[in-house]
Amino acid sequence: MSSRKTGYWLLAVIAAALAIILLWTHCLKVPTNVAYVSEEEGGISVLDLSTLKVIRRAHPSDIAPRGLVVTFDGKYVVTANKNTSDAAVFSTVGVRLLTRIHIGESPEFIKINPAGDRMFATFEPSSEGGPTGAAKAGASGNDENGPPAQIATFHIGDWVPGPAFPAGQETEGIEFSRDGKLVLVANESQETIGVFDEASGHHLRDVDLKPYGIRPRAVKVSPQGNQYAVTMETSGTLLTMDPNFNVIKSVPTAAKPYGVAFDRAGKRIFVSAAMAGKLQVFSADSLQLLAEVPTGKRCWHFTFTPDDSRILLACGRSNNVVVIDANSYKPVGTIEGFKLPWGIVTHPRSYGSLGLP
């Protein structure tokens, strides 16, 4: 073989090797500009936010996910699985199942603390474990005499369990104070917000919300940390509290409000009124209703896109994701083909009922 041919052959080999390396590196890269959707009957779907199309699905056997988080570095997506008393940890590269970690009966809501190093998960020993929106034991008050809900904790990365501590009756949403020192949980059956020390799990106080409504479901801190928003599902109530947990104001919402989030500026509060099939927008200061937008059926959770331009709602009973312009409130489109979608989050992380702050 001539030296010239040998040189061409070597260049071709080097070019092929570089192409393989680049392809391999691309395949190992943490996905970005994507949304993850948890589906109680369909596992996890990944949406490309540029095209608003499903680009990947994963549904290992016996996983029925509700609660959903993405780690701050975007390497892991974790689901709370209602029927198997555990959480499933997936690598976001290829959505590969890495491990299962035991939580407790009927886990629902999971949240990562502001430091990004611990995951908190609620579970309900007295729950019947039915789908969100279905009748539960607590719907008739039966949960009030059952064992309290629990909050389990895990270290991010190695998933080693940390301390677990009792919460209230039928605990739902979890939130943290902006400094990360406090954990807030919504106790449906008690009409209270429980306040705990983040580090020790020590119970500090309960905030009685009975004068304002029935069955708190979600609690969210503002980006500035100067107030909290709470939805109360049965009474159809949105209320705000100051940093000392004094109620500032409460207003009625459309039927069955659940997911709640501030916008990045802290000026607006968005509420998904699941039964009414509406996304409602309120002024964060006055709680004046600014707008409401028709959605799908039973949209439990929603997220902004990372650039804050759009809102995506996971609509469980219409089996779709509804996309809305975050400023004009006009519908952008609908993504079909899901199976009881429950939660939705993005990477990079964005504001939403399960996301920032």
Phi, psi and omega in degrees: 000132181292159180296326179295314179297321178299319179296317178298318181297317179295319178297320179297317179297316180297317180297318178296318180297318179296321179297318179295318180297316180296319178296316180296318179297319178297319181294332181270356183287138178298128180299143179225160184056046180230160171238144176250134181241125174269135182233123183300331180244014185214011177078231181232138172241149179244128179253134169278118185285346176283322183253347185056041177237150175287125181249348179197147175225149175218130179216078174299157181297150176054031173249121178235083191280144170240274181306150190207132173219156169241133179295158187299328180276357177078007185279333185229142168241135186235136178240146171263126190252115193295325188268346186243010173058031183214179172243148177249129180255122180246144165285133179288340174283105181081359183048057180265132177290123182260317183198162172242137179235131182290136176246296185155174188299133174054058175292147183226298189254131175232148185207141176264138181292162183300335177285343178079012185248352179223143176251136179247138183223131175268144171215156191236098180302332183264003182283150174279350175075020180284170180298154175305133180095343177279165179293134177244167177303322184289347182297333178253011178091001184293332181292341185297334180260000180272180178293150181291158172294163181235157172239118177263151178232150181217146176278130182292132175110299177263349174061028176288131180295141172254196180293144173249151181214150181287144176249220179258202179271125177056062182286138181242257188293152177237142173213164178238151169295159185295333177275359176078005185274340184239146172248131176247137177228143178268120180258102186300308188290341182259350187056047180225162165250119177274139181241127186229154172286128185295320186287317187257340186079006181295133180283122184262317181189166169242139177259114184282120180249010182303324179294348188249340182169191187230131172066078173294135182246317186228148177223138185218135177271149178284159179301328180274349181076013184266355176198164175239146174249139181228134171257139178241112196291308189291321181277345185068066187227139167242130176226158176240147177234151176278178183298343176263009175071026169274134180290127180273310185198152174223147179219156175285152174240177169291175192296135172059062175291139177228267185302139182218145178201149169274158167279174186299327181278350182074016184268332183235149173243127179255135182230129174267107177275094195296313182290326181283344182068044182222148164255119181255146182237126182238150170291132182292332181280309188257347189060024172291137177287119183264325183194160169214142189232131175297142179231200173275197182266130177053061175275100188280320183225162184207165177215148164286158166284160183303333178270006177068012186274333184225161175237133178245127181248131175272112189252101192295319186269348172256001174055046179211173173243123182262135183246129184230141174292128187285350182246317179272343182065021178271145177297138178258321181171178179226134179254119186262173170098019179261167180235094181056060178295138185244307185235161178208132178220166182234165165222127000304154182297143181223172179288146181170175185293335176248358186252221180301159355282000000 
